[in-house]
Amino acid sequence: MDIDEAAVLLLRHLDASGITVTERTRGWNHMGALICDAALQPRTRYRTVVEPRVRALRAAWPDADTVSRFADRLRTSDIGTALNWRGPRKLRVIHELTAALQHEGVETVSDLRQRLAAEDGLLRARLREVRRVGPKTVDYLSILAGSPDHVAVDVHINGFVLDAGIPSLTYSECVAVVRSAAAMRGWAAGDLDAAIWDHMSRSPSMA
């Protein structure tokens, strides 16, 4: 089965599921919140665990809206307390992502969006060097920075693809199928990604 054939199956399943795809913008205008969201989200319930903590962080640290100001806060305050989070691994990712972005001269959400979209792929490659940061997290950072063109394949997206009758795919193949399906309907890939994610995240079996 090639990518376009799989995309047709995906669209059939989308229609059968009654999913509506609408234009939307996802993400944060606050780099501290954005970094924390990206670090906390793997294998964690978003609406009940990640999102409320990130919103609380943004409210508690409103000044940490650029990478440098967030880094200053990390040096003077306890991020675990601010997020009400004890697990050291994801807190370490927050610190290491912040350091990598600061080293690469990324300051604002706009900077991040532009640099991750650059054809040279240098920032994407640099972020992949951070422990526990894979292609999904890098794509998710683009989404959080407001990109309408990125797809982040997590358990929800992958589950929907499998439910559509598409054989198991690699990460890059799954991204290509979602992109192809979106192009067939004239949608932004990120809008299709968001619609599928919303649908699957409300399913009792995927919550």
N, C-alpha and C positions, 0 to 999 in steps of 0.2 A: 504493500500500500504506500503510495507516494504522499507527499505533504498535502497537495491539493485534494486528493481523494479523502484524506483524513479530515481536512477542513470542511468538506461537504457533510460528512457524518457529524461533525461537531455542530454545524449549523442546524441540521435536522434535529439533533437532540436539544439544542437551544430553543428551537421553535416549539418542540413537543413539551418542553418544560415551562413554556410561557414566560420566558425571560425577556425583559425589555432592556435594550441597550440605549443609554442616554449619555450625552456629553457631560463630563464632570471633571473637576480638578481635585486631586487628592494631595494631602501633604501638610506641611507646616511652614510658617514664615519665621521660624525660630530654630536656629541650628542646634541648640541644646536638646530641644524636644525631638527634632528630626533624628539626631544621632541616637538618642535613647530608644526611640521607637524602633529603629533598624536593629539595634543590638538586642532588644528584649523580645522581638516578635517570633524568632524561630521556635516552633513546637510549643507555642504558648497561646492560650485563648486571648484573642485581640480585644474584643469588646469589654470583657469583664476583668481582664488582668492588665493588659498592656496600655490600652487607651486611657483609662482613668489615672494611671500612674504618670503617664506622659503629660496629661493635662495638669495634674497637680504640680509636676516639675516646672512646667512653663509658668504657672501662677506663682510658684515660690521663688523662681529665679528668672524674672522677666528680663533682667539685664543680660542674660546669657544667650542672646539672640545671634551672636556671631561666634565663629569657632574660637577666636582668641578670648573673648569674654567668657565663653563656656569653659575653656581651658583654665582661665583664672579661677573660676568658681570651683573647678575640680581640685585645684591646689589648696583652696582655703576652706572648702566645705566637704561634707561626706555625701557622696552621690547615693550611696546605699540608703542612707536615712531619708534623703530627699525623695527617693523613689519608693521607699518602703520595700526594699529588695535586698535579700540576703545572699543569694547565690553569687559566688565570686566570679564565676566564668563570664557571665554576661556583663558584669560590672567592669571586668578587665577589658572586654571588647569595647565598651564605651570609651575607656581611657585610650586604648590603642587606636581606635578609629579617629578620635579627636587629635591625637598626636600625628597620625598620618596625614590628615586633612590640613593641619596647621603647617606641617613640613612642606606640603605641596602648595601652600599659599592660598588655600581655599578659605574664604571668610564668610560669605553669605550664601543663602539658599540659591540665589541667582548664579553665583560663582559655581556652585556644585552642579547645578543643572547644565550649565554651559560646558564645564570641563568633562562631565560624564558623557556628554553628547559628542565630544571631539573625536574626529576620525582617527587620531593617533592612538587612542585607547590607553594612554599612559596613566591617567588617574585610576581607571578601572583596574589596570594591572597592579598598580601600587596598593590599592585597597584589598586586592585578593591576597596580598602578602600578610594581612592581619589574620591571626589565628581565628578560626571559626567563621571567617567571612568567605562565602562562596559566591558563585555567579548569581544565585537568587537574591542574596542580600545586596549585592551591587546593583542589580536591576531594581530592587525595592528602594534603594536610596534614590535612584532616578525618579521613581514614581513619587516618593515623598517630597522630592524637590520640584514637583509639578510637571514632569514630562508626561505627555499624553501618548507617547509612542512605545513605552516599555511594558513588558510582561514579566511578572515575577511568579514563576511556577512553584507553588507550594502544594500542600496536601489537598487543598480545595480545588485548585485548577487541575491538578493531576487526576484527582478523583472524578471530576466531571468528564475529562477526556476519556478515561477508562469506561465510564458509564455510557459514553457515546458509542461504544463498541470498537474503539480504536486500540490496537495492541499497545503494549507498554512501550514508551518512547524514552529517549534520552532527554535531558533537560533542554538542550538546544533544539531538538526535534519538536518538543512540545511547544516551545516558544514559536517556532516556525509555523506550526499548525494554527495556533491562535492568531498570529499575524496574518496568515493567509485567509482565514475565515473572516477576519475583520475587513481585509481588503476587498473581499468578495461582496460585502454589504456596504462598503464605503464608510466604515467606522474607523475611529482611531483604535489601535490595538489596546491601548490602556483602558479605553472605555469598555471594550469587551471583557478584558481581564477583570475589571471592577464589577461588572454585572454578574459574571460567573462566580466570583468570590463572594459577593453579597448573597447570592442564591444558595451556594453551598454552605456558607457559614451559618445559615439559619436552618439547615437540615439537621434533624435530631442525631443522625448518624455521624455528622461531621462537626458538631458543635464542640 
